[in-house]
Amino acid sequence: MMRNVLFIFTLVLFSFSAFSQEYSFSIEKHGEGKQILIFIPGFASSGKVWDETVQVLKEDYTCLILTMPGFAGVKPEENPSFEKWKSEIERFIREKNLMKPIVIGHSMGGVLAMAIASDYPDLLSKIVVVDALPCLAALSDPSFVSKENKDCSSMVSQIEAMKDEEFFQMQQVSVASMTTRKDKIDEIVDWGMNSDRKTFAKVFCDFINIDLRDRINSITIPTLVLLEPLFKNIQDSIVSQYKGLPHVELMYADKGLHFLMYDDSDWYLENLNEFIILE
């Protein structure tokens, strides 16, 4: 009996490993619930950013946690791009017959969630966007227009040429402004340090060129957007960015910064859980 149990356990692990290797992103699976939740982390982040969330949800849901290629130690691909990742996640959902999953994305992952829901309206049942906007660049430049075939070579060269200490200092300064949880800063910085420099630069350049303000008109599913408190000060701009999304609920946290799952975890988990269980 014990041998049979061990054999089945090994077979499941092997099958899941092969399942993960079919795609450029890494995949971790927790839970066996009927409803599938797909978690996409933000720029240069590991899927581990969702660990505390998954601990709460895995008893009732199947949680699939992605880490994108080239980020946080995952093997990079030759030509990463936002649109390529969007299409690969769509292919993953269809090939694995993941029926109407809910996609939950933080930052860049939230923008990927919106892009998937925009371009494949039949694919998902709901999306949750954690501190992300359809067009980040438009916050500082209201007249922003996305450039087709944007040349990212200079940014790639600049980032690749940085010394490790320079890159580390850049990461520390950036991350310190994104979370009030001081105990999380080193881990988040490590994710960036363990990211492939070419991927880091290319995808950042790609990401800041994204404008989904018109594309989100085609989203037909319920959408929850959880935003950091600072965005309350520019609510008109936020509402304007989301005006094309017909089934959106915008909510602002009372405390914290960009990593809301850490900084205001009770508020975040309460609203996330309430949204995903609603029929």
ABEGO torsion letter per residue (X at the ends): XAAAAAAAAAAAAAAAAAAAAABABBBBBBEABABBBBBBBBBGBBAAAAAAAAAAAAAABBBBBBBBBGBGGBBBBABBBAAAAAAAAAAAAAAAGBBGBBBBBBEAAAAAAAAAAAABAAABABBBBBGBBABAAAAABAABBBBBGBBAAAAAAAAAABBAAAAAAAAAAAAAAABABAAAAAAAAAAAAABBAAAAAAAAAAAAABBAAAAAAABABBBBBBBBAAAAAAAAAAAAAAAABABBBBBBBABEBABAAAABAAAAAAAAAAAAABX
